Amino acid sequence: MLKVIGLTILQCLMLASGQVFFKLAVGTIGRFQWAWRYIFGLLANGWLWASALSLIAATVLWGMILKHFAFSVAYPVTAFAYIFGMLAAIFIFHETVSLSRWIGVGLIIAGVFFIAK
């Protein structure tokens, strides 16, 4: 049980990282245009590559998790991505996260605990 939970939390961390990298990437991309210079700029965007690699790694790990563990245990654990998203919002994007959102995340995690038990 601990193995599937640990692997799924790692997968969630990679998934959340991919989304953080994507947000950083789109923040550096200018207005869309059909021009080679724009397309080459996208291809040179390190944040976009980091996002793609993180999301691909998360997908490969998720496939391995699904192959070897019960879906009814693994899938609810993906809710931990909410925690990583909230932490990224605070520490990377300097957003304010309200108490009600934290309570909501706490309720989700409590639900995961009961499902995984």
Secondary structure, 3 states (H helix, E strand, C coil): CHHHHHHHHHHHHHHHHHHHHHHHHHHHCCCCCCCHHHHHHHHCCHHHHHHHHHHHHHHHHHHHHHHHCCHHHHHHHHHHHHHHHHHHHHHCCCCCCCHHHHHHHHHHHHHHHHHHC
